[in-house]
Amino acid sequence: MNAARPSAIPVVLLLLALLAAPLYVVSANGGRSGAVLLTAAVGGTVLCLVCAYLSSPSRYETDDPSGP
């Protein structure tokens, strides 16, 4: 992510919220430390997979020979 872009701060806050919200819900519902740890691990893994997909150069490649 390019931190010089104006949209960088809202994106970082959104990513943090996507990680924090499930942890808050599990903690508020009386989840034990194992459940909180599992939720954090799953949330982090999903976030990493989404970021890897969105940053993949092949996502932007087309089969159109005329170019972009």
mmCIF file as gemmi writes it, N, C-alpha and C atoms, coordinates in Angstrom:
data_model
loop_
_atom_site.group_PDB
_atom_site.id
_atom_site.type_symbol
_atom_site.label_atom_id
_atom_site.label_alt_id
_atom_site.label_comp_id
_atom_site.label_asym_id
_atom_site.label_entity_id
_atom_site.label_seq_id
_atom_site.pdbx_PDB_ins_code
_atom_site.Cartn_x
_atom_site.Cartn_y
_atom_site.Cartn_z
_atom_site.occupancy
_atom_site.B_iso_or_equiv
_atom_site.pdbx_formal_charge
_atom_site.auth_seq_id
_atom_site.auth_asym_id
_atom_site.pdbx_PDB_model_num
ATOM 1 N N . MET Axp A 1 ? 0.842 -1.167 0 1 0 ? 1 A 1
ATOM 2 C CA . MET Axp A 1 ? 0 0 0 1 0 ? 1 A 1
ATOM 3 C C . MET Axp A 1 ? 0.894 1.239 0 1 0 ? 1 A 1
ATOM 4 N N . ASN Axp A 2 ? 0.527 2.194 -0.805 1 0 ? 2 A 1
ATOM 5 C CA . ASN Axp A 2 ? 1.263 3.449 -0.882 1 0 ? 2 A 1
ATOM 6 C C . ASN Axp A 2 ? 0.726 4.383 0.191 1 0 ? 2 A 1
ATOM 7 N N . ALA Axp A 3 ? 1.518 4.649 1.222 1 0 ? 3 A 1
ATOM 8 C CA . ALA Axp A 3 ? 1.065 5.464 2.343 1 0 ? 3 A 1
ATOM 9 C C . ALA Axp A 3 ? 0.926 6.936 1.98 1 0 ? 3 A 1
ATOM 10 N N . ALA Axp A 4 ? 1.432 7.341 0.836 1 0 ? 4 A 1
ATOM 11 C CA . ALA Axp A 4 ? 1.333 8.738 0.428 1 0 ? 4 A 1
ATOM 12 C C . ALA Axp A 4 ? -0.029 9.052 -0.192 1 0 ? 4 A 1
ATOM 13 N N . ARG Axp A 5 ? -0.786 8.056 -0.515 1 0 ? 5 A 1
ATOM 14 C CA . ARG Axp A 5 ? -2.104 8.283 -1.115 1 0 ? 5 A 1
ATOM 15 C C . ARG Axp A 5 ? -3.097 8.726 -0.051 1 0 ? 5 A 1
ATOM 16 N N . PRO Axp A 6 ? -4.02 9.621 -0.398 1 0 ? 6 A 1
ATOM 17 C CA . PRO Axp A 6 ? -5.008 10.096 0.583 1 0 ? 6 A 1
ATOM 18 C C . PRO Axp A 6 ? -5.923 8.99 1.1 1 0 ? 6 A 1
ATOM 19 N N . SER Axp A 7 ? -6.115 7.942 0.328 1 0 ? 7 A 1
ATOM 20 C CA . SER Axp A 7 ? -7.008 6.872 0.77 1 0 ? 7 A 1
ATOM 21 C C . SER Axp A 7 ? -6.326 5.848 1.678 1 0 ? 7 A 1
ATOM 22 N N . ALA Axp A 8 ? -5.057 6.02 1.959 1 0 ? 8 A 1
ATOM 23 C CA . ALA Axp A 8 ? -4.328 5.021 2.753 1 0 ? 8 A 1
ATOM 24 C C . ALA Axp A 8 ? -4.835 4.946 4.19 1 0 ? 8 A 1
ATOM 25 N N . ILE Axp A 9 ? -5.114 6.066 4.812 1 0 ? 9 A 1
ATOM 26 C CA . ILE Axp A 9 ? -5.551 6.055 6.214 1 0 ? 9 A 1
ATOM 27 C C . ILE Axp A 9 ? -6.904 5.372 6.367 1 0 ? 9 A 1
ATOM 28 N N . PRO Axp A 10 ? -7.92 5.707 5.548 1 0 ? 10 A 1
ATOM 29 C CA . PRO Axp A 10 ? -9.186 4.983 5.701 1 0 ? 10 A 1
ATOM 30 C C . PRO Axp A 10 ? -9.057 3.48 5.427 1 0 ? 10 A 1
ATOM 31 N N . VAL Axp A 11 ? -8.209 3.101 4.495 1 0 ? 11 A 1
ATOM 32 C CA . VAL Axp A 11 ? -8.036 1.675 4.195 1 0 ? 11 A 1
ATOM 33 C C . VAL Axp A 11 ? -7.392 0.962 5.379 1 0 ? 11 A 1
ATOM 34 N N . VAL Axp A 12 ? -6.391 1.561 5.977 1 0 ? 12 A 1
ATOM 35 C CA . VAL Axp A 12 ? -5.745 0.947 7.142 1 0 ? 12 A 1
ATOM 36 C C . VAL Axp A 12 ? -6.738 0.84 8.306 1 0 ? 12 A 1
ATOM 37 N N . LEU Axp A 13 ? -7.541 1.865 8.511 1 0 ? 13 A 1
ATOM 38 C CA . LEU Axp A 13 ? -8.544 1.816 9.578 1 0 ? 13 A 1
ATOM 39 C C . LEU Axp A 13 ? -9.591 0.735 9.298 1 0 ? 13 A 1
ATOM 40 N N . LEU Axp A 14 ? -9.973 0.574 8.043 1 0 ? 14 A 1
ATOM 41 C CA . LEU Axp A 14 ? -10.92 -0.476 7.682 1 0 ? 14 A 1
ATOM 42 C C . LEU Axp A 14 ? -10.318 -1.859 7.934 1 0 ? 14 A 1
ATOM 43 N N . LEU Axp A 15 ? -9.056 -2.038 7.572 1 0 ? 15 A 1
ATOM 44 C CA . LEU Axp A 15 ? -8.403 -3.33 7.805 1 0 ? 15 A 1
ATOM 45 C C . LEU Axp A 15 ? -8.31 -3.646 9.295 1 0 ? 15 A 1
ATOM 46 N N . LEU Axp A 16 ? -7.995 -2.634 10.093 1 0 ? 16 A 1
ATOM 47 C CA . LEU Axp A 16 ? -7.95 -2.845 11.547 1 0 ? 16 A 1
ATOM 48 C C . LEU Axp A 16 ? -9.331 -3.174 12.1 1 0 ? 16 A 1
ATOM 49 N N . ALA Axp A 17 ? -10.353 -2.515 11.58 1 0 ? 17 A 1
ATOM 50 C CA . ALA Axp A 17 ? -11.712 -2.798 12.029 1 0 ? 17 A 1
ATOM 51 C C . ALA Axp A 17 ? -12.135 -4.216 11.654 1 0 ? 17 A 1
ATOM 52 N N . LEU Axp A 18 ? -11.713 -4.675 10.478 1 0 ? 18 A 1
ATOM 53 C CA . LEU Axp A 18 ? -12.044 -6.042 10.065 1 0 ? 18 A 1
ATOM 54 C C . LEU Axp A 18 ? -11.399 -7.08 10.97 1 0 ? 18 A 1
ATOM 55 N N . LEU Axp A 19 ? -10.277 -6.74 11.551 1 0 ? 19 A 1
ATOM 56 C CA . LEU Axp A 19 ? -9.634 -7.652 12.497 1 0 ? 19 A 1
ATOM 57 C C . LEU Axp A 19 ? -10.208 -7.502 13.902 1 0 ? 19 A 1
ATOM 58 N N . ALA Axp A 20 ? -10.498 -6.273 14.307 1 0 ? 20 A 1
ATOM 59 C CA . ALA Axp A 20 ? -10.92 -6.01 15.676 1 0 ? 20 A 1
ATOM 60 C C . ALA Axp A 20 ? -12.377 -6.385 15.94 1 0 ? 20 A 1
ATOM 61 N N . ALA Axp A 21 ? -13.243 -6.218 14.966 1 0 ? 21 A 1
ATOM 62 C CA . ALA Axp A 21 ? -14.672 -6.47 15.18 1 0 ? 21 A 1
ATOM 63 C C . ALA Axp A 21 ? -14.965 -7.918 15.589 1 0 ? 21 A 1
ATOM 64 N N . PRO Axp A 22 ? -14.458 -8.916 14.866 1 0 ? 22 A 1
ATOM 65 C CA . PRO Axp A 22 ? -14.728 -10.293 15.315 1 0 ? 22 A 1
ATOM 66 C C . PRO Axp A 22 ? -14.127 -10.595 16.686 1 0 ? 22 A 1
ATOM 67 N N . LEU Axp A 23 ? -12.957 -10.038 16.965 1 0 ? 23 A 1
ATOM 68 C CA . LEU Axp A 23 ? -12.352 -10.259 18.281 1 0 ? 23 A 1
ATOM 69 C C . LEU Axp A 23 ? -13.205 -9.66 19.381 1 0 ? 23 A 1
ATOM 70 N N . TYR Axp A 24 ? -13.753 -8.49 19.124 1 0 ? 24 A 1
ATOM 71 C CA . TYR Axp A 24 ? -14.617 -7.837 20.111 1 0 ? 24 A 1
ATOM 72 C C . TYR Axp A 24 ? -15.877 -8.658 20.343 1 0 ? 24 A 1
ATOM 73 N N . VAL Axp A 25 ? -16.478 -9.163 19.278 1 0 ? 25 A 1
ATOM 74 C CA . VAL Axp A 25 ? -17.701 -9.949 19.406 1 0 ? 25 A 1
ATOM 75 C C . VAL Axp A 25 ? -17.442 -11.224 20.204 1 0 ? 25 A 1
ATOM 76 N N . VAL Axp A 26 ? -16.354 -11.903 19.902 1 0 ? 26 A 1
ATOM 77 C CA . VAL Axp A 26 ? -16.036 -13.146 20.623 1 0 ? 26 A 1
ATOM 78 C C . VAL Axp A 26 ? -15.741 -12.846 22.086 1 0 ? 26 A 1
ATOM 79 N N . SER Axp A 27 ? -14.999 -11.784 22.352 1 0 ? 27 A 1
ATOM 80 C CA . SER Axp A 27 ? -14.678 -11.429 23.736 1 0 ? 27 A 1
ATOM 81 C C . SER Axp A 27 ? -15.922 -11 24.509 1 0 ? 27 A 1
ATOM 82 N N . ALA Axp A 28 ? -16.789 -10.232 23.87 1 0 ? 28 A 1
ATOM 83 C CA . ALA Axp A 28 ? -17.994 -9.744 24.535 1 0 ? 28 A 1
ATOM 84 C C . ALA Axp A 28 ? -18.967 -10.873 24.844 1 0 ? 28 A 1
ATOM 85 N N . ASN Axp A 29 ? -18.955 -11.919 24.053 1 0 ? 29 A 1
ATOM 86 C CA . ASN Axp A 29 ? -19.841 -13.052 24.291 1 0 ? 29 A 1
ATOM 87 C C . ASN Axp A 29 ? -19.239 -14.075 25.25 1 0 ? 29 A 1
ATOM 88 N N . GLY Axp A 30 ? -18.16 -13.712 25.904 1 0 ? 30 A 1
ATOM 89 C CA . GLY Axp A 30 ? -17.576 -14.592 26.906 1 0 ? 30 A 1
ATOM 90 C C . GLY Axp A 30 ? -16.693 -15.675 26.341 1 0 ? 30 A 1
ATOM 91 N N . GLY Axp A 31 ? -16.12 -15.435 25.186 1 0 ? 31 A 1
ATOM 92 C CA . GLY Axp A 31 ? -15.24 -16.432 24.589 1 0 ? 31 A 1
ATOM 93 C C . GLY Axp A 31 ? -13.976 -16.622 25.425 1 0 ? 31 A 1
ATOM 94 N N . ARG Axp A 32 ? -13.542 -17.839 25.504 1 0 ? 32 A 1
ATOM 95 C CA . ARG Axp A 32 ? -12.311 -18.129 26.241 1 0 ? 32 A 1
ATOM 96 C C . ARG Axp A 32 ? -11.111 -17.7 25.426 1 0 ? 32 A 1
ATOM 97 N N . SER Axp A 33 ? -9.949 -17.752 26.019 1 0 ? 33 A 1
ATOM 98 C CA . SER Axp A 33 ? -8.737 -17.285 25.343 1 0 ? 33 A 1
ATOM 99 C C . SER Axp A 33 ? -8.441 -18.103 24.09 1 0 ? 33 A 1
ATOM 100 N N . GLY Axp A 34 ? -8.783 -19.373 24.091 1 0 ? 34 A 1
ATOM 101 C CA . GLY Axp A 34 ? -8.577 -20.202 22.907 1 0 ? 34 A 1
ATOM 102 C C . GLY Axp A 34 ? -9.446 -19.749 21.746 1 0 ? 34 A 1
ATOM 103 N N . ALA Axp A 35 ? -10.687 -19.39 22.048 1 0 ? 35 A 1
ATOM 104 C CA . ALA Axp A 35 ? -11.597 -18.916 20.997 1 0 ? 35 A 1
ATOM 105 C C . ALA Axp A 35 ? -11.137 -17.574 20.458 1 0 ? 35 A 1
ATOM 106 N N . VAL Axp A 36 ? -10.652 -16.724 21.329 1 0 ? 36 A 1
ATOM 107 C CA . VAL Axp A 36 ? -10.159 -15.415 20.895 1 0 ? 36 A 1
ATOM 108 C C . VAL Axp A 36 ? -8.917 -15.591 20.031 1 0 ? 36 A 1
ATOM 109 N N . LEU Axp A 37 ? -8.033 -16.479 20.426 1 0 ? 37 A 1
ATOM 110 C CA . LEU Axp A 37 ? -6.82 -16.747 19.65 1 0 ? 37 A 1
ATOM 111 C C . LEU Axp A 37 ? -7.159 -17.347 18.281 1 0 ? 37 A 1
ATOM 112 N N . LEU Axp A 38 ? -8.094 -18.271 18.259 1 0 ? 38 A 1
ATOM 113 C CA . LEU Axp A 38 ? -8.513 -18.863 16.992 1 0 ? 38 A 1
ATOM 114 C C . LEU Axp A 38 ? -9.159 -17.817 16.085 1 0 ? 38 A 1
ATOM 115 N N . THR Axp A 39 ? -9.981 -16.941 16.654 1 0 ? 39 A 1
ATOM 116 C CA . THR Axp A 39 ? -10.613 -15.876 15.877 1 0 ? 39 A 1
ATOM 117 C C . THR Axp A 39 ? -9.565 -14.936 15.304 1 0 ? 39 A 1
ATOM 118 N N . ALA Axp A 40 ? -8.555 -14.596 16.085 1 0 ? 40 A 1
ATOM 119 C CA . ALA Axp A 40 ? -7.486 -13.719 15.607 1 0 ? 40 A 1
ATOM 120 C C . ALA Axp A 40 ? -6.698 -14.393 14.484 1 0 ? 40 A 1
ATOM 121 N N . ALA Axp A 41 ? -6.432 -15.677 14.628 1 0 ? 41 A 1
ATOM 122 C CA . ALA Axp A 41 ? -5.672 -16.405 13.599 1 0 ? 41 A 1
ATOM 123 C C . ALA Axp A 41 ? -6.466 -16.502 12.297 1 0 ? 41 A 1
ATOM 124 N N . VAL Axp A 42 ? -7.742 -16.826 12.4 1 0 ? 42 A 1
ATOM 125 C CA . VAL Axp A 42 ? -8.577 -16.933 11.198 1 0 ? 42 A 1
ATOM 126 C C . VAL Axp A 42 ? -8.738 -15.567 10.545 1 0 ? 42 A 1
ATOM 127 N N . GLY Axp A 43 ? -8.98 -14.533 11.349 1 0 ? 43 A 1
ATOM 128 C CA . GLY Axp A 43 ? -9.125 -13.185 10.803 1 0 ? 43 A 1
ATOM 129 C C . GLY Axp A 43 ? -7.857 -12.699 10.118 1 0 ? 43 A 1
ATOM 130 N N . GLY Axp A 44 ? -6.717 -12.954 10.714 1 0 ? 44 A 1
ATOM 131 C CA . GLY Axp A 44 ? -5.446 -12.567 10.105 1 0 ? 44 A 1
ATOM 132 C C . GLY Axp A 44 ? -5.172 -13.316 8.821 1 0 ? 44 A 1
ATOM 133 N N . THR Axp A 45 ? -5.508 -14.605 8.801 1 0 ? 45 A 1
ATOM 134 C CA . THR Axp A 45 ? -5.31 -15.401 7.597 1 0 ? 45 A 1
ATOM 135 C C . THR Axp A 45 ? -6.207 -14.919 6.461 1 0 ? 45 A 1
ATOM 136 N N . VAL Axp A 46 ? -7.466 -14.668 6.76 1 0 ? 46 A 1
ATOM 137 C CA . VAL Axp A 46 ? -8.393 -14.169 5.738 1 0 ? 46 A 1
ATOM 138 C C . VAL Axp A 46 ? -7.937 -12.817 5.221 1 0 ? 46 A 1
ATOM 139 N N . LEU Axp A 47 ? -7.51 -11.953 6.11 1 0 ? 47 A 1
ATOM 140 C CA . LEU Axp A 47 ? -7.048 -10.629 5.704 1 0 ? 47 A 1
ATOM 141 C C . LEU Axp A 47 ? -5.814 -10.739 4.802 1 0 ? 47 A 1
ATOM 142 N N . CYS Axp A 48 ? -4.896 -11.616 5.132 1 0 ? 48 A 1
ATOM 143 C CA . CYS Axp A 48 ? -3.704 -11.814 4.294 1 0 ? 48 A 1
ATOM 144 C C . CYS Axp A 48 ? -4.07 -12.374 2.921 1 0 ? 48 A 1
ATOM 145 N N . LEU Axp A 49 ? -5.011 -13.295 2.874 1 0 ? 49 A 1
ATOM 146 C CA . LEU Axp A 49 ? -5.429 -13.859 1.587 1 0 ? 49 A 1
ATOM 147 C C . LEU Axp A 49 ? -6.128 -12.813 0.72 1 0 ? 49 A 1
ATOM 148 N N . VAL Axp A 50 ? -6.958 -11.984 1.326 1 0 ? 50 A 1
ATOM 149 C CA . VAL Axp A 50 ? -7.628 -10.924 0.573 1 0 ? 50 A 1
ATOM 150 C C . VAL Axp A 50 ? -6.609 -9.926 0.045 1 0 ? 50 A 1
ATOM 151 N N . CYS Axp A 51 ? -5.666 -9.536 0.873 1 0 ? 51 A 1
ATOM 152 C CA . CYS Axp A 51 ? -4.626 -8.59 0.428 1 0 ? 51 A 1
ATOM 153 C C . CYS Axp A 51 ? -3.77 -9.198 -0.682 1 0 ? 51 A 1
ATOM 154 N N . ALA Axp A 52 ? -3.437 -10.469 -0.57 1 0 ? 52 A 1
ATOM 155 C CA . ALA Axp A 52 ? -2.645 -11.122 -1.615 1 0 ? 52 A 1
ATOM 156 C C . ALA Axp A 52 ? -3.425 -11.179 -2.925 1 0 ? 52 A 1
ATOM 157 N N . TYR Axp A 53 ? -4.711 -11.458 -2.845 1 0 ? 53 A 1
ATOM 158 C CA . TYR Axp A 53 ? -5.529 -11.493 -4.055 1 0 ? 53 A 1
ATOM 159 C C . TYR Axp A 53 ? -5.619 -10.109 -4.694 1 0 ? 53 A 1
ATOM 160 N N . LEU Axp A 54 ? -5.859 -9.098 -3.879 1 0 ? 54 A 1
ATOM 161 C CA . LEU Axp A 54 ? -6.019 -7.748 -4.421 1 0 ? 54 A 1
ATOM 162 C C . LEU Axp A 54 ? -4.722 -7.187 -4.989 1 0 ? 54 A 1
ATOM 163 N N . SER Axp A 55 ? -3.584 -7.644 -4.5 1 0 ? 55 A 1
ATOM 164 C CA . SER Axp A 55 ? -2.307 -7.12 -4.986 1 0 ? 55 A 1
ATOM 165 C C . SER Axp A 55 ? -1.702 -7.978 -6.09 1 0 ? 55 A 1
ATOM 166 N N . SER Axp A 56 ? -2.386 -9.038 -6.495 1 0 ? 56 A 1
ATOM 167 C CA . SER Axp A 56 ? -1.872 -9.934 -7.514 1 0 ? 56 A 1
ATOM 168 C C . SER Axp A 56 ? -1.829 -9.254 -8.877 1 0 ? 56 A 1
ATOM 169 N N . PRO Axp A 57 ? -0.662 -9.23 -9.539 1 0 ? 57 A 1
ATOM 170 C CA . PRO Axp A 57 ? -0.571 -8.607 -10.852 1 0 ? 57 A 1
ATOM 171 C C . PRO Axp A 57 ? -1.4 -9.339 -11.908 1 0 ? 57 A 1
ATOM 172 N N . SER Axp A 58 ? -1.57 -10.641 -11.76 1 0 ? 58 A 1
ATOM 173 C CA . SER Axp A 58 ? -2.338 -11.389 -12.745 1 0 ? 58 A 1
ATOM 174 C C . SER Axp A 58 ? -3.812 -10.996 -12.73 1 0 ? 58 A 1
ATOM 175 N N . ARG Axp A 59 ? -4.256 -10.384 -11.661 1 0 ? 59 A 1
ATOM 176 C CA . ARG Axp A 59 ? -5.637 -9.928 -11.572 1 0 ? 59 A 1
ATOM 177 C C . ARG Axp A 59 ? -5.917 -8.825 -12.582 1 0 ? 59 A 1
ATOM 178 N N . TYR Axp A 60 ? -4.898 -8.082 -12.953 1 0 ? 60 A 1
ATOM 179 C CA . TYR Axp A 60 ? -5.072 -6.947 -13.845 1 0 ? 60 A 1
ATOM 180 C C . TYR Axp A 60 ? -4.711 -7.262 -15.291 1 0 ? 60 A 1
ATOM 181 N N . GLU Axp A 61 ? -4.208 -8.451 -15.535 1 0 ? 61 A 1
ATOM 182 C CA . GLU Axp A 61 ? -3.846 -8.837 -16.893 1 0 ? 61 A 1
ATOM 183 C C . GLU Axp A 61 ? -5.096 -9.268 -17.648 1 0 ? 61 A 1
ATOM 184 N N . THR Axp A 62 ? -5.134 -8.931 -18.915 1 0 ? 62 A 1
ATOM 185 C CA . THR Axp A 62 ? -6.262 -9.345 -19.747 1 0 ? 62 A 1
ATOM 186 C C . THR Axp A 62 ? -5.745 -10.143 -20.935 1 0 ? 62 A 1
ATOM 187 N N . ASP Axp A 63 ? -6.623 -10.864 -21.569 1 0 ? 63 A 1
ATOM 188 C CA . ASP Axp A 63 ? -6.283 -11.61 -22.769 1 0 ? 63 A 1
ATOM 189 C C . ASP Axp A 63 ? -6.496 -10.775 -24.025 1 0 ? 63 A 1
ATOM 190 N N . ASP Axp A 64 ? -6.936 -9.562 -23.846 1 0 ? 64 A 1
ATOM 191 C CA . ASP Axp A 64 ? -7.216 -8.667 -24.976 1 0 ? 64 A 1
ATOM 192 C C . ASP Axp A 64 ? -5.899 -8.153 -25.551 1 0 ? 64 A 1
ATOM 193 N N . PRO Axp A 65 ? -5.557 -8.477 -26.815 1 0 ? 65 A 1
ATOM 194 C CA . PRO Axp A 65 ? -4.28 -8.042 -27.392 1 0 ? 65 A 1
ATOM 195 C C . PRO Axp A 65 ? -4.237 -6.548 -27.692 1 0 ? 65 A 1
ATOM 196 N N . SER Axp A 66 ? -5.382 -5.874 -27.653 1 0 ? 66 A 1
ATOM 197 C CA . SER Axp A 66 ? -5.391 -4.441 -27.974 1 0 ? 66 A 1
ATOM 198 C C . SER Axp A 66 ? -4.862 -3.6 -26.829 1 0 ? 66 A 1
ATOM 199 N N . GLY Axp A 67 ? -4.682 -4.192 -25.65 1 0 ? 67 A 1
ATOM 200 C CA . GLY Axp A 67 ? -4.127 -3.469 -24.502 1 0 ? 67 A 1
ATOM 201 C C . GLY Axp A 67 ? -5.206 -2.906 -23.617 1 0 ? 67 A 1
ATOM 202 N N . PRO Axp A 68 ? -4.763 -2.21 -22.553 1 0 ? 68 A 1
ATOM 203 C CA . PRO Axp A 68 ? -5.736 -1.695 -21.576 1 0 ? 68 A 1
ATOM 204 C C . PRO Axp A 68 ? -6.527 -0.524 -22.084 1 0 ? 68 A 1
